[in-house]
Amino acid sequence: MGREDGAVAGRYRVSIRPLDPVDAESQQRPIRIDPKYFRFETSELEYEVARGRNEFTMVVHR
């Protein structure tokens, strides 16, 4: 596998991480999504990666 190959095909659990705390503090933006999305165990987000190009729309709640 090369650097540009991406993820191996399969099903993945997903978490969403806010900006690095240092960056977030300097920009002073509130995090506007439910913190449950920060952890794989609680996000309830799962996506199937197929061979080739993939695009996903992640719908989250505040």
C-alpha positions as CSV (number, residue, x, y, z in Angstrom):
1,M,0.0,0.0,0.0
2,G,1.2,3.5,-0.8
3,R,0.6,6.8,0.9
4,E,-2.3,7.7,-1.3
5,D,-4.1,4.4,-1.0
6,G,-6.5,5.3,1.8
7,A,-8.4,2.9,4.0
8,V,-8.8,-0.8,3.4
9,A,-12.3,-1.7,2.2
10,G,-14.6,-2.6,5.1
11,R,-17.0,-1.3,7.8
12,Y,-15.7,1.4,10.2
13,R,-16.9,3.1,13.3
14,V,-16.3,6.8,13.2
15,S,-15.6,9.5,15.7
16,I,-15.5,13.2,15.1
17,R,-12.8,15.2,16.8
18,P,-12.8,19.0,17.4
19,L,-9.8,21.1,16.5
20,D,-6.7,20.5,18.5
21,P,-7.3,22.2,21.9
22,V,-4.5,24.7,21.3
23,D,-6.1,25.8,18.0
24,A,-9.6,25.7,19.4
25,E,-8.6,28.0,22.3
26,S,-6.9,30.5,20.0
27,Q,-9.9,30.6,17.7
28,Q,-12.4,30.8,20.6
29,R,-15.1,28.9,18.8
30,P,-17.6,26.8,20.8
31,I,-17.9,23.1,19.9
32,R,-21.5,22.8,18.5
33,I,-22.0,19.1,18.2
34,D,-23.0,16.6,20.8
35,P,-19.9,15.3,22.7
36,K,-21.1,11.7,22.1
37,Y,-19.5,12.0,18.6
38,F,-16.0,12.4,20.0
39,R,-15.8,8.7,20.9
40,F,-16.1,5.6,18.7
41,E,-18.0,3.8,21.5
42,T,-20.8,6.4,21.6
43,S,-20.9,8.1,18.2
44,E,-23.2,5.5,16.6
45,L,-21.6,6.5,13.2
46,E,-20.6,3.6,10.9
47,Y,-19.6,3.7,7.3
48,E,-18.8,1.1,4.7
49,V,-15.6,1.8,2.7
50,A,-15.7,0.3,-0.7
51,R,-12.9,-0.2,-3.1
52,G,-12.2,3.0,-5.1
53,R,-13.3,6.6,-4.3
54,N,-15.7,7.0,-1.4
55,E,-17.5,10.1,-0.1
56,F,-19.6,10.3,3.1
57,T,-22.1,12.8,4.5
58,M,-22.0,12.6,8.3
59,V,-25.2,13.9,10.0
60,V,-24.8,14.8,13.6
61,H,-26.9,16.6,16.2
62,R,-26.0,19.5,18.4
